[in-house]
Amino acid sequence: MSDENTMHGGGWAELTTTALLGTGRQPLPPVERWPDRFGASAREVVDRADTGTEDPAALLLDLAALATVYRRAGGPPSRHVGPLAPPPSRTRPAPPTASCRRAADLLRAHGEDEDDGTLDLFHDWMLAVGSLGYRAPDDLLIGIRRLARGPLGRTAANGHRVEDLAATLLDERAAWLDALDPDAPTAPDPSDEEHWTHGTPTQRATWFAALRASDPRRAGEVLAATWRTEKAAHRKKLLPLLGHGLGPTDEPFLERALTDRSEEVRDTAHDLLIQLPGSAHAAAIASVLEPAVSVTAGRKHIRVEIDPSALDGASPLLWKSSQDRWRYRGKDALWAQFHRAARSAPLSWWRKMGVPEDLSTVRLKLTGVRWGGAHSEMLEIWAAAAIREGDGDWARALIDRCLAHPSLWDQLRDVGPLLDEYPPSRPAGALLDVLDHDERLRIAVDAIDRAHGDTAATAWLIEDALDQIPAPWPPSASRAALDHATAVIRPDRDGYARRVLRLLAHRTDIDVEGLAGSVDAELAAMSTTTHQGVEDARATLATRIAIREELS
Amino acid sequence: MAPDSVLDMDRWSTDQVVALAPDASSLTAGRKLSTASSWSGTGVDAGRLVVWGACRGSGKNPYRTAVDLSGPAYKCSCPSRKIPCKHALGLLLLWADGHVAETPAEGFAAEWMDGRAERAEKTAAKVAARASGTDEPSAASTRRTRARRHRVEAGLEDLDLWLTDQVRTGLARFEASGPAPLEETAARMVDAQAPGVATRLRSMTTAGEGWQGRVLEEFALLRLLVSAHRRLETLPTPLAATVRARIGYPTTREEVLAEPAVRDTWYVAALRDSDEENLTTRRVWLCGTSGRIATVVTFSAPGQFPDASLMPGMTIDADLHFHPGTHPDRAMVGTVHAMDRSSGALTTTTLTTLTDPARVVGLAEAFDLHADAVGADPWTTSVPVLLSGAGPVVADTEWFLRDASGHGVPWRTSWDEAAPGTRTLAALAVHGDTPMPMLVDVGAREVRALALLTPNGAIKL
């Protein structure tokens, strides 16, 4: 560990240079200043050269061997370094030892065998431990920190986001590690405009997103100021970032972007503006639609008449983008124009026109529309608006309407994704997102009651509604899921039954006196033969109870 | 089963079986198989200490499973790489519950036990012969040994010429040629039965910052090996053994087992696999309570499962036999007296002893140990040390291992891809800025961490 060692410097460098050029061209370097006994041995080697019988190349290798051993024995070069900043004192307790050991076992077992449910149980462990105010165990801190960083948006079997479960457990020490980590992703400082004026496209986008998060208004101004000089590729990348923190102050700028040369930019501007129901753009769309829609209230029904031929086909708001052309391939062109505009109209306009939320009273009449799916696409138009505006009244009304007429779900399935998160087969998911937990539970219970054992039409609704109530469930949710599982535990519905059982096992509130016990008893009685779904559910429930007991 | 049967006394408890499980999922699977309905043709032979049975699996033929209770050692026809597999665990659990009847071993279980006994006898006889010096080599084997010696000699003379040629014409040629000439020479060394030399040549690189210095160092050490081999007979015995080992003369199992046994309680602290020339090399580091550290190296061909008898976290009370040589941390496991697989009493005591701050060495001492090792065996690349009083720090985005005096040396971890990152942070998450005992490989250029020892077990670094 010597800092000053001639073999680290001059002598060795000379040997290397000679070897690099070759002893055929270079004389052996002098060894007079080599230190200690190595120096003495080296001088003996060089003396052999004077006899003239030895190959200088062999002598050089012998000298190098001496030097190598000397250097290696000296160990690595050391330098003076300061200590780490001391870690902050910790305010939260670590979980009890038994609990830590279980968590480590769950994680380790998961590493060996994918998809055997141990990761789900680890998520349950994080929920239980986090809700009691414990911090992550030290030896799992890095693993949990990794979960907190993503991939973002994954939902655990207990209904919580994995990153949220993990983040709850991170304490002062995790922040200390972040500060030490040379590879930690650091958010750019929004006050430093250097990133914007001189950064790479990615750096600029990252900085812009950070600014938008901290000062949305300022971000809007910054983008508007450079907009004219941005390349189309950059405009496409930056404009969607306005979706975060969108507000009325963005409207003038977005109006400008509606006339952009790039079709993709125009589409993005349109999508953003219709998220502002009070915007002039939304009002303009409504006024284009108005000639094609008439609503008349009768004694029992409200008649909604749609006549796409009454649209002013020249209106620029009916332009079809390439995306739309794909969506409406082979369909009725007039209806397509109407559909695109109607999908963007605010709910307030439909209300003003006299369309009631209670769709059961509505009778639709479509004039001159040849496209057979148009009826269910009207539902989709209202669903899209309800989801976009987060309007619970409309969402509830749409779901109730479909519950009353389960065949409507099947039709909704064909009409394309309402939101990216949900596949076309699960249109209810996005609507349920708008509602609160109580409402979802009511819908689930309602759907289960109506299902009478044959649930094909509303299965997705029930599963989505249950899935969107995170643990711990109110006892009535466990009851409903149990009833439902009993009804669907049939060979032809096995996959579905297992998913319902899995939700039941991970979300039943084990802190409610006697609930877990009675659920387990009913599970045991549910199937006369061994059913893997039932077995797994009982094992999960038992493990969750064990996890809970280790914490008390 | 009669309550006064010998078997009932010797029957294991469920806890004992559980402790053998390699991981939680194997245990879960084993438990599922521990029902009498999964098994047929089960039996236990108290005299021969073997349990066996046939387990209905997904395939056409049932898996045949047997456990030698004296080891324990396992035999199963299933393809699982876990040791013991779920079938062996299920069978043992079934037996522990008292559902396996006593009967003399026959069929495949008897054959397997016979084979084991025969192999054990042969090895024991060879070891005994070797230890007592009555191991007269046959004329044929003497001839073979002499022939090999001549081949190696010729090969090394060839290598010496090649080395001096390189230095005479200049190492700069490698800039144009790349490592191809090294590879060619390595192949010649394989033909000359000097695989140790071939491996050294193959592990050299002719690229990257400072490659010239590293190539010169390796060439110089190879020439030193050639010179040492020329005077093998005049070298002290341990050094001669080192030279032979570095060149790649084979060391037989019997030779090593004939070395004196070092009995200790050994904690398995780290395991690392590396793929070298179509072989998987598995290195396992064991820390003894005496302060001695051993490395057990095993090889497996492609398609073979690496040896899993020593897994991190285990503690064994065993005789270790160290390879002959000047700095022998490489060892072989002889007799195992007791084994603890899951942080039981044995492991907890061992960890307490190992992590006792009074016993472990500091950074300066670690480099003294390294210097001693290099002095005794110039071809040493690194020395495993149980280190304390130092911890990783970051300075200018680089990691150093720093002791209380403020000296820092370059720090690497063994399992991080490039720069030390996640693993180092994992260590810091556990010990904050308080240094904790860790097993490291001290090399000439850096310290490479292997495992952090905590009272709860080792964390790989």
Interface residues (C-beta under 8 A of the other chain):
Chain A: M1 W12 L15 T16 A19 L20 L21 G22 T23 G24 R25 D55 P56 A57 A58 L60 L61 D62 L63 A64 A65 A67 T68 V69 R71 R72 A73 G74 G75 P76 P77 S78 R79 H80 V81 G82 P83 L84 P86 P87 C100 R101 D105 L106 R108 A109 E112 D113 D116 T118 D138 D139 L141 I142 R146 R173 A174 L177 L180 D181 P182 D183
Chain B: D23 A24 S25 D160 L163 T164 D165 Q166 V167 R168 T169 G170 L171 A172 Q212 G213 L216 E217 F219 A220 L221 R223 L224 S227 L363 A364 F367 H370 A371 V374 G375 P378 T380 G391 V393 V394 A395 T397 F400 R402 G406 H407 G408 V409 P410 A419 G421 T422 L425 A426 L428 A429 V430 G432 D433 V442 G443 A444 R445 E446 V447 T454 N456 I459
